[in-house]
Amino acid sequence: MVPLIQSILQASGPVRALLGDPIRVWPGVAPEGVALPYATWSVVGGSPLAQLSDPPPADGWRVRLTVWGDGASQANAAAVSIRDEVERHGSIESYNPTPDDDDTGAFGISFDVRLLAIR
């Protein structure tokens, strides 16, 4: 029932090159003091793909990713690597307003992705 975003990104060489190995990607909130760049994700929607005669064959997820860097250039490089990997498995649903830095001074880029997990 958990979207596969973590395993999709961990399997990506370009994402690991920018976000480390294991990747600095967390559900919800990153640990305090983590190195930049990193990303966080949360589920913002989803549902099973209902069919009339059979159980749903897949679950659809909408996941919000927020990528943080020490500036626009670093955050953008990490966001592009994540975007490119996600588009191999799903699609970009929306680009979101620049998130609040919560007084960390980090620059954030936020976007929603649509993923399909076959059961």
N, C-alpha and C positions, 0 to 999 in steps of 0.2 A: 503493500500500500504506500510505500515511500517512493517518490519519483527518483529516477536513476541518475539525476544530475551529477551527484558526487562521483559515481563510478565512470560516467561518460567523460568527465573532465580529468579524472585521475589517469585515464587511459590515453590521454592526448599528450604527445611529446612536446608540441609547441606550448601548451598550457603549463606543463611541468617545468619547461625551461624558464618561464616567467614567475610561476607561483610555487616553485619548489617541489620536492618529492619526499614525503607525501605533500600534496598540494595544500596551500593555505586557502582553503574554501570551507566555510562552516555554515550549518543551518542556523538561522537566527542571527546571533551576534558573535563576532570574533572574540577570542580571549584578549584580555587587556595586554598591551605592550607588544602585540604581534608585529613582525616585520612587514613593511609594505613592499610590493603590492599584495593584496589579498582580496578575496571575494566572500560575500555572504549570500545566502539564498533563503527564500521562504515560499511556501505554497500559497498562491493567491486564488486558486480555483482548480476545479477538476471534476471529472465525473466518469463513470464507466460508459463505454460505448454500447448502449442498450440495443438489443435486437428483440423482435417479437417472439421468435421461435426457439432461440438458443440463449445460453448465458452470454454475457458480454465477453467478447474476445480480447478486449484491451481496456486499459484505463488511460484517459486523457488528462494531462496535467498542465496547469499554467503556473510557472515558477518565476518569481521575481529575483533577478540577480543584481547585486550591487557590487561594483568593483571599485576598490580604493587604492589610490597611489599617492606618492608625495607631491604630485603635480598632475596637470592635465595630460602631459605626454606619457608618463608612466602608467596612469590609470587607463588611458586610451589604448596603449599597447597590450595591456592585459585584457581589456574588454574585447579588443579585436580578436585576440587568440581564442577567447571563450566563445565569442559570436561565431567564428569560423567553425569551431568544433560542434557547437550546438546545431548549426545549420546542416550538419551531416546526419543528424538524428531527428530534427524537428524544425521549427521555424521561429523567427523573431515575431512576437505578437505586438510589442509596442516599445517605443523608447520613452523613458519617463523623465520628469524634471530632475535637475541636479539635486541629489539628496543633501540633507544637512550634515555637516561634518562632526556634529556633536562635540565641538571644541577641540578636536584632535588636530585640526589643520590639514587633514587629508582631503584630497579631491576625489569625488565620487561620480561614477557613471552608473545609471540604473536602466535596466531593460527587462521586459518580460519575455519568456520563451514558452512555446507550446511543445510538449513532448507527448509521445504515445508509447505506452509500455504494453507490449503484447503479453497476454497472460499465458 
